[in-house]
Amino acid sequence: MSTQEPPTEFFWNVAKPFLKARTVKKATMMGFPCLRVQGEFFASCDHRNGDLIAKLPRDRVSALIESGQGHPFSPAGRVFREWVLVSDRSEKTWESLMTEAKAFVLSQRK
């Protein structure tokens, strides 16, 4: 029996405070577990390796990729320009990016 945690466990641990808000719900997006706020996706996790996937403004995504902190999110070869993939398992970084992503998605609803 393996004691290794599932790839998504780190994501769900960081997501716990977000799920306390009534407007944030668990969902799936293209088979990936994710968080939605007021019906819009803002953060997800690659169920195969546990990497964070966050929805951010294009310029922020580009900056994260250029700095080496992020990677393009390109399932099936198509790059999603407002989504970034982050491999580093830093609770502080993920919480910050998820907070940014939630604010970005909410700002788009106006």
N, C-alpha and C positions, 0 to 999 in steps of 0.2 A: 504494500500500500504506500502510495507516494504522499509525502508531506508538503509537496510544492503547492503554493497557492495558485488558484486559477489566474490566467492573465489579466482578467478584468477586476480583480480584487482591489488593487491599488486605486483604480479609477473610482470604484464605488465608495471606498473609504474617504477619498477626497470629496466626493459628491455629497456625502451625508449632510453637511450644513446647508447646502443648496436645496436639498429635498425637504427641509423644514419649512420652506416657503410654500404656501398653498398653490402658488402659480407655477411651480416647477414640478414636473412629472417625469417619471421614467418612461422610455419608449424605445423603439428601434428605428434605425435609418439605414436602408440598404443592408439589413442584417446585422448592423453594428448596434450595440447597446448605446443609448444616448440619453441626454437630458433635453427637455423642452420647457420653454417658458412661454406662457400664454399661447401655446400651440406651435411655437417656432423652435426648431432645433438650434442649440447653441454649443453643446459639447458632446463629444462621443468618444468611443474607445475602440481601438482595433481589437476585436475579440480573439484574434490569433496570437498577438504579442503584447497586448495591454497598452500600446502607445496612445497618448492623448490626441484627440482630433478636436480643434477648436475653431469656431467661426469668428473671424475678425476682419476688419477692413483690409482691402487689398494691400495698401501701403504697409500696414503692420505685418501682414503675412510675409511680404517681400523682405522687410527688415529682419524678421526672425530667421528667414531662410539665409539671407546674406550674412548674418552674424554667426550662423552655424547652430543656432539654438533650435531651429525648426527645419522641417523638410516639406516639400510639396505633398499635398494629399492628392493622390491620383489613382483611385480605384479603377481597375480595368483600363488603365492608360490615359484616362481623361483627367487633366489637372483641374481641380476646383480652386479657383483663384482666391476665394474668400475663406478657405479652410487651410489650416496648418497642422502638421503632424509633429508631435514632440515626444521623443523617446526617453529623455532624461527623467528619472523618477524622483523629482523634487516636489514634495507636497506644497511648499511655498510657491514655487513656480506654477504648478498646475492650478492651485487655488487662485492665483493672480490672473492667469490666462482665462480660467473659467469665469471669473468675475468680469473681466474685460469682454468676453464673448457674450455673456448674458446682457451686459449694458449695450453692446453693439446691436444685438438682435432687437432689443426693446426700442432702441433709437430708430431703427428702420421701420417700425410699425406706425410712426407718426404720419 
